[in-house]
Amino acid sequence: MTSLNVLRQLGLFSFIRHARRLSLTVLTVHGVEPQCSELLWRPLRKQVDIQTFTDQLDVISQHHNWVDMQGAIEHLRGNGSVENPVLLTFDDGYRNNLDLALPVLEARNIRPLLFVTTGYLNNARTFWFDRFDYAIQQIDRPWRLEVEGRRFTFNPEDRCAMQREYQALRRHAKLQGWHDQRFHDFFVEACYSIESHTHKNLASLQARDPVSATITTDELRKVVERGVIDVGSHTIDHMRIDKLDPDSRAYQLTQSRLDLEAITGRPCRTFCYPNGDWDQASREAVSAAGYEASFSTEPGLNDIGCDLLTIRRVFLPLHFESAHIEALACGVLSFKERLSALLSF
């Protein structure tokens, strides 16, 4: 029996749910994968599969009450009456959010908030992390890439090692503090270099790919008109706005909001920081661009009266274990982490 199961049996989950019944939980997902037999390729950056996602929702629904974007914001302003409220968000704007996840959500009366990267609508443009993921898996010999003095080697004969190297490369590159345009250019150039040797690229199958395909404007407009989702901005180009100059930051924030308002015919009130990264300057820029609320990836629950421009979120895991899902949703894991940190002194 896991430690979380023990804590649940001892009643800690119920105690914390009651103690934090007025705190808002915001859950987040990027993409949702179909069953393995339907995949055109196997991403190193795996997403939650649809069955696991469905099971997770059912566990959360046993103890929490789903709210939509408006309900979440009003709750944090002190105008709500729902106990144990929970909001579901999706980042990036993958088509599988609509094709796979939305039918499951509609059946449970869950209205998610979808953060869209507007520069990826209506084209075969792929996110750099998906494009590089696909490209590096097409090599037939070890491929080496150097970033600021550190060398990364991708061996096509060892998928597990390749997956670790892919994750390590992403972390290392993000830590360099580059302007985000340089960051994007670096990975685009790496993809071009690999694709010139393999003669294979993700764009060739993106339109029918259940993993990397993005939403079109028509698809987005239709689901908004049906009233089954809310939409927020995730910039135009998936840029980390704390790594941009002021003019580029303002453009990414303002133009993406205007784009979404033109598509949906409705105000775009919310924003999500790409990669969850923000600082005081980017927070102020979000406010100046006209957003009422913005979401980070800092873990934890949100109390009434918290800063609406740095709302915390919790990532749904790739696996299903009911005690773990309950712990995430009610804040037990955050409590456990704080307690461990306290006891370490």
N, C-alpha and C positions, 0 to 999 in steps of 0.2 A: 504494500500500500504506500502511495507517495505521501510526502509531507503535506501536500495540499489537501489530499483526501482526509488525512487525520485532522487538519484544521477545520475542514468542512464538517466532519462528524462531531467535533467538539463545539460546534456552534459559532465559530468565529466569523464565518461568512455572513450568517444571519445577523450577528451583532453589528458588523461593519455596515451592512446594507441598511440597517435601521439607523445607525448613527449618521450615515452619510446619505440619507434618503432624499435630501434636497440637492445633492450634488449631481451635476450633469456628466454623464459618460459620453464621450465622442469616440466612436470606433472608426477605423480607417482601413481601406483595402485599395490596392492598385488595380490589378486585373484579376479575373476569375477564369480558370482554365477548364476546358471540357475534359471528359475522360481521355485517358492516354491514347486510345485507339483513334481519336478524332484529331490529334495533334499532327501538324505538318512537320514540326521539328520540336526538339526538347530543349527549352531554354535553360541556361545555367542559372539565370535569375528566375527561379520558379515562383509561380503565384498559387494561391489557394485553389484547390479544385472545387468544382461546383457542389459535390456531395458533402465535402467537409464544410464548406460555407453554409449550406442548408442546415446541417446538424448544429453548427455554431449558433445560428440565428434561433433555432428552436430552444436551445439551452438558455440563451439570454432572455428570450421571451417569457420564460417561466418566472423570472424574478424582477423584470424591468419593464418599463412602459416606453414604447417607441414614440418619439416626437419628430416633427419635421423641422426645417430650418427656422421658420418663424417661431415655432414653439420653443426651440432651444434658446434663441436670442431673448425672447420675452422671459423665459425662465431665469436666465442669468441676470436679467434686469430686475428680478424680483416680482414679476407679474404672473408667474406660473403657479399652478396648484398640483402638478403631477409629481408623484413620489418616484424615486429611482428612475428618472428620465434617461433615455439613451438615444443618441442620434448616430446614423450611419453615413459615412462619407466615402466617396471614391475619388482617387487622384488620377489625373492625366487625361482621361477621356477616351479610354479604350472602348471599342464597340462591344466587347464581351460583357461590359457592364449592363448593356441593354439587352443583348441577345440571350445571355445566360442568367445573369443575376436578377434582372428586373422581373421576369415572370415569377420567380421565387419570392421576391419582395412583395409584389402585388397580391399574391395569394395570402400574405400575412399582414396586409395593410401597413407596410413599412414604406415610407416615402424618403428616399435617400437624397443627399446633397452631392451633386456631381461637379467636381472641379475640372474645368476644361482648359486645355492648352490650345488657344485658338489658331495658332499657326499650323496646326496639324490636321485641321478640318479640310475635307474635300481634296486631299492629295495623297500621293504615295510616299510622302515624307515619313520617316520612321525615327523614333526617339533614339538618341545616340547609344543608350545602354542596350536597347534591343538590337540595333544594327550591329554593334560590336559583338554582342553575344552570338548572333547568327554567324557573322563573318569569321570569327575565330574558330568556330566549330567546323568550318569548311576546309581548313588547312589539312594537308596530308604529311606534314613534317613539322618538327618543333619550330615555333615562331617566337622571336624575342623582341621585346619592346622596352625601351629605357625611359624612365621618368625621373628627372632631377637626380641622376646618379644612382638610381635603383633599377635593377634589371628584372623584368618579369618574363618567364618562359612558359609558353603554352604548348603542352605535349598532347597531340590528338589521340595518343594511345592510352591516356590516363585521364578519364573524364573527371574523377574526383579531384585530382590535382589541378586540372584545368579550372574547375569550379572555384577552388580555393584561390587560385591565382587571379581569376577574374574579380572576385570579391576584394582581394588585397589591392589590386590595381585601382579599382574604383575608390577605395578608402584613401589610398596614398595620393591619388591625383586630387581628390577633394581637399586634402590637407595642405596643398601647396599655396593656397591663398591667391590663386590666379584670378584676374578679371574673368568673369564667366564666359565672355566671348572667346577668350583664349582657350579656356577649358573645353568648350564645345569644338573649337577648331582643331584642337589636338586630337580628339577622338574621331572627328570626321576624317582627318588626314590619315589616321591609323587605319580606319575602315577602307579608305580608298586604296591604301597600300596593299592590304590583304586581298581586297576584291580584284585588284589588277592581276594577282597571281592565280586566284581560284576561279575567276570569271563567274562568281556567284554573289548575289546580293539580296538582301531581305525585301527590297522594294519590288522585286519581280513577283513575289507571292503575297505581299502585304494585304492586298485587297481582299483575299480569301483566307487570310491567316487568322484563326480564332484567338491567337495570342497577341499579335502586334497591331492589328487593324484598328484604326481610330474612327470615331464617330463622324458622320457627315452633318452638314448644317440641316438638311431635311430631316434626318433622323432625330436630331436634337430638338428641332422645332416641334415635331409631332409629339414627342413624349412630354414636352413642356405644355403644349396645348391640352393634352389629356390630363394634366394635373397630377402625374404620378412621380415626378422628380422635381427637385429644385436645382438651380445651376449657379455656380460661382466661378470666378476666374482663377487660373493657374499660370498666368502670364501668356504671352504670345508664343514664346520659344522655349518654355521650360527653363528660364533663367533664374539662378539664385540671386535675388534682388539685393542681398547684402554684399554681393561681389560685383556690382555694377556701378558705373559712375552715375551721378544724380540725373542727368538727362536721359540716359538709357533706362534707368529705373523707372522714371516717370512715364516714359513711353510704353514700356512693358505693362505697367499697371493701368494706365488710362486707356490705351488703345484696345487692350483685351476686354476691358469692361464695356467700351463702346461697341465692340464687335458682337459681344454676347447680347447686349441690349437690342442691337439691330436684328439679330437672328431670332430672338425669342419674343421681342416686343414687350419685354418686362424689365424692370430695374434689376441690375446686377449688384447685389448688396454685400456679397461675401467674397473673400479671397483666401487662397491657401498658399503659403510660402513653399516654393519648390525646394525639395530636400529638407523642408522644415526649418531652413536657416533664416534667421532674422537678427537684426540689431536695432538700436534705437533709431538710427537714421531711416532704415527700411520700414520700421513700424510707423514713423511719422509720415513717410511717403505714402503708405497704404491709406492712412487717414486722409491725407491731402487729396488722394485720388478719388475719394468719395465712397469708400467702403465703410460699412457699419461694423463688420466683424471680420476677423481673419484667424486662420487656423495654423498652428505650428505642429511639430511632431514631438514636442516635449511631453513625456508621459505623465499621466495622472488624471484625476478627476477635476472638475471645474465647479467652484462654489459660487453662489449668488453674489453678485457684486464684483466678480473677478474682471480682469482686463479683457475686454471683448476683442482686442486686436492681437492677443497672444493666447488664444484658446488651446488648451491641451488636448491631445488625442492619444488613443491606444491602438496599436496595430493588432489586427486579428492574426493569429499564427497560421502556419501552413498545415498544422496537424490538428486533430481533434482529440481532446481529453476534457471531459465535462468539468472536472474540478478546476482545471487551468482556465477554461473559458469563464467560469463563474468568478474566479479570482480576478481576472482581468477586468471584467465588467463592473465589479463592485468596489475595486480599489484595494483588495487584499494584497496583491503583488506590490503595489506602491507602498503600502504600510509595511510589508515584510522587508522591502529594500531599505526603507528609512530606519527600521528597527535594527537591521543588520549593520548599517552604517554607524548607528549610535553605539551599538555594542562593540564595534571594532576599536573604539577609542579606549 
